[in-house]
Amino acid sequence: MSNRARRWPHSWEPEPRWPALVAVVSVGGIYAALPRYLILGPRWLFPGVVFGLLVPAVVTHVHGHQFLNRFFGFTVNGAVTACLIASVALLIEELPAHRESPTRLLLSAASLWFSNVLVFALWYWRLDAGGPHGRDSRPDHLEGAFLFPQMTLQSQPDEDDERWSPNFVDYLFLAFNTSTAFSPTDAPVLQRWAKMLMMLQSLISLTVLALLAARAVNIL
């Protein structure tokens, strides 16, 4: 038994990975359902690439190959981010052509907005405090790129205390707030890389919403 397990015998549990897996699959499904003019290449290409990367990511995690798991995880995140940015760029390019009905345009923009939330939640989850592997190496979360409210309530480690550490839902909430309020709400940002990512996420969200507003004015 490790020293960590002896010190925290009742409170430490590894972080679940399945919410992030569901998020990646959801992004792939949303992308495949977009109108043809918002998709690069064949419709099956991006879901196929995502699935092809997820399989080794899951296998390397199950077998404890952390370096390879991180490599495939970052590759998946990079792929979904590239496709999201490409689809937003195509939406900007095609909007003046008025090729889609207002209803389909609204659904497309809403899909991209929701994908934006999921993609950046994956990045925050993957990068904060060493990622899931780094957070699994300690049962508490006392430092990271985001100052979660629970971090300010924690005392010094004690064998009988139940410790808190963020999981994917916490980062999803953070990403959702960033896309709606264009700023952090309950969790201040402490590190520069996180500030840059949040700026990019807010820019994408604002772009999609601004395009919707402009199209709505044209319709009226």
Stockholm file with secondary structure:
# STOCKHOLM 1.0

chainA/1-220         MSNRARRWPHSWEPEPRWPALVAVVSVGGIYAALPRYLILGPRWLFPGVVFGLLVPAVVTHVHGHQFLNRFFGFTVNGAVTACLIASVALLIEELPAHRESPTRLLLSAASLWFSNVLVFALWYWRLDAGGPHGRDSRPDHLEGAFLFPQMTLQSQPDEDDERWSPNFVDYLFLAFNTSTAFSPTDAPVLQRWAKMLMMLQSLISLTVLALLAARAVNIL
#=GR chainA/1-220 SS CCHHHHHSTTTCCCCCCHHHHHHHHHHHHHHHHSCGGGCCSCTTHHHHHHHHHHHHHHHHHHTTCHHHHHHHHHHHHHHHHHHHHHHHHHHHHHGGGTCSCHHHHHHHHHHHHHHHHHHHHHHHHHHGGGHHHHHHTSSCCCCSSBCCHHHHHCCSCCTTSCCCCCCHHHHHHHHHHHHHHSSCSSSCBCSHHHHHHHHHHHHHHHHHHHHHHHHHHHHC
#=GC SS_cons         CCHHHHHSTTTCCCCCCHHHHHHHHHHHHHHHHSCGGGCCSCTTHHHHHHHHHHHHHHHHHHTTCHHHHHHHHHHHHHHHHHHHHHHHHHHHHHGGGTCSCHHHHHHHHHHHHHHHHHHHHHHHHHHGGGHHHHHHTSSCCCCSSBCCHHHHHCCSCCTTSCCCCCCHHHHHHHHHHHHHHSSCSSSCBCSHHHHHHHHHHHHHHHHHHHHHHHHHHHHC
//
